[in-house]
Amino acid sequence: MPASQQKPATAAKPEANPARQFDPRKAPTKAEDDTEKPFYIYETGGTDKIKNGTVDASAGGLPYFGITRNAFLRNKDVNGRYPSTHERWSNYESYRGILGQAPESIAYGVESALIALNTYGKDFEKKVLLNQHSSADVRKRTRIDNKMFSNKNRERIADGIVWLTVHFGADWKDKFLHKENKKGVNH
């Protein structure tokens, strides 16, 4: 076939959210170009806000966002975050599990961005930019089981937003914003 009739080569279109496999029984691995030890960023579930009456029991369970420097599951050989008897371990597969790994400063930003999203909604950046975000607001929300920001630094949260956009696409807010639940008796 003459060169003028050949189809141009096209690059494969990258996926917005490629499947990542992480073993929750092992600590995150350090990438060669990272200077900080990586943390896992995860989503699991909990019932603390249901137990304390912030959220009505009809919710059944609430998503919980967290980070850990060690493995997610603790056992006799691994100093992980949760023992196998903890509800956050038993809920692990019902939620997204490990979302990825990032250096400590970015991991705190990702966790706090996810908490801010589920505390204030899709326009949470307005509150964060004005330094009006409060852990007291997180404790009152019915979307997630988190009770406080892990970090309130605006720059770290901005870095977390970039990480979420890179790893989950421009629509990451739609993917991670959970529904409101009925308020409990102590709300």
N, C-alpha and C positions, 0 to 999 in steps of 0.2 A: 504494500500500500504506500503511495507517495506520502512524503512527510506532511504536505499540506492537508491531507485527509485524515491524519491521525487525531484521535481525540486527545485533548490536553489532559495531562495527569492531574488528578485532584487529590488534595490531602484529605485524609479521613477526618470527619467532623468530630471533635472531642465531645464526650458526654459531659453534661453540666454537673452530674453527680455520679462519678464512677464508683462502682462497688469497691469498698475497702474491707479487707478482712483483718480483724485484730483478735488476738487471743486474750480474753479477759483474765485468764489465769497467769499471764506473764506481764512483766513490766513493759512499758513502751520502749521501743528501741531508739537509740540515738542515731539520727542521720549524720552523715559525714560533715555536712556544712553547718550543723547546728552547734552553737557554743553552750547552750543551756540544755540540761537534761529535759527531755520531753515529758509532757503530762498527757494522760488520756482525757478526752472530753466525752462525757456520756449522758445519755438520757435513760432513766429507769423510772420506777414508780414508787409512790409511798402513800401512807394514810395518816400522817401526823396531823394535818389540818382537819381531817375528818374526826380523828380521835379527840382533838381539843375543841371541836365544835365550830371552827371557822367555816367549814364546808359541810353541807348536809351529807348524810351517809348515803344518799341515793347516788352520789358520784362514784362510789365503789373504790376508786383509787385516783390518784392525781399524778401527772408526769413530774419528774424531778430531774433537774439538770445539775451535773456536778463535774468535778475534775479530780484526778488522782495522779500522783507521781508514781505510785506503785501499781501493781496489778489490781484489777477490780475485785477479784475473789481472793479472800484470805484462806489459807489452809496451813497445815503443819510445815510445808516447805516454802511457802510464799507469804511475805508480809503484805497482803493485799488490803484494800479498803474495807470490804465487808466480809463477815463470815458467811458460810453457806446457809445459816439459819436466819439471816437478816432479810426482811421483806424486800429491800432494794435489790438483793441478789435474786430472790425468787421471782421478782417482777421484771428482771433484766430482759428476758426474751419477749415480753409483752409490749415493750417499748422499742426504741431504736437501738439501744445498747451503746456501744462505743461509736461515737461519731467521727473520731479521728484523733490525731495527736498533734501537739504543738508545743513550742517552748513555753515555759512557765508564764512569762509576761503576756503572751498572746492567749494562752489557755484561760487565764483569769478574765481577760477581756471578752472572750467568746462566751464563757459561762455568764458573765454579768450582762452581756447584750441579750442573751436568751431570757434571762430573768427579767430584764427591763422590758423586752417585747411583751412578755406575758403578764407584766404588771401594769403597763401603761398603754398597750396596744401598738399598732403599726407606726404611730407617730412618736414613739418613745424618745427619739433623738432630741425633740424639743425640750423635754424635761431634763435629759442628760446634759445637753449643751448649756442649760441655764443652772446646772448643779442643783436641780430641784428633786432629784431622785432620792428616795429614802427607803431604808430597810423596813420602816414602819409600814410603808405602803405595800411592800412585798408580803408581809405577814397577813395583811387583810385580803389579799387577792384569792380568788377561787379557781384560777386556772391551773396553778402549779403548786406542788408541795414545798417548794423552797420558802424559807422564812427570812432571808436576808441577801443582800448583795455580797458577793465574795470580794469585790473590789469596786470602788466608785470612781476611779480615775477615768476621766473622759477620754484621754488619749489611748489608754488600754482598751476601753470599750470600742473606740473607733478602729483600733487594730483588730479587735474581735469581729467587728462588722465586715471588715475586708476579708478576713479568713472565712467567715460564713459565706460571703458572696463568691469567693473563689471555689470553695469546696461544695457548695450546695446551690449555686446559681443566684441570679438577681432576684428570684422569687423566694429566697430563703425565709422571708417573714411569713409568707403564706404557708410554707411547709412546717414551720415551728410554732405558729400562734395557735394555742389550744383554746378550746371553748370555755366559756364561763360556766360555772356550776352554781347550783342553788346554794345560797348562804346558809350557814348553820346557825344553831341557837346562840352561839357566843360571838357572832360577827358584829 
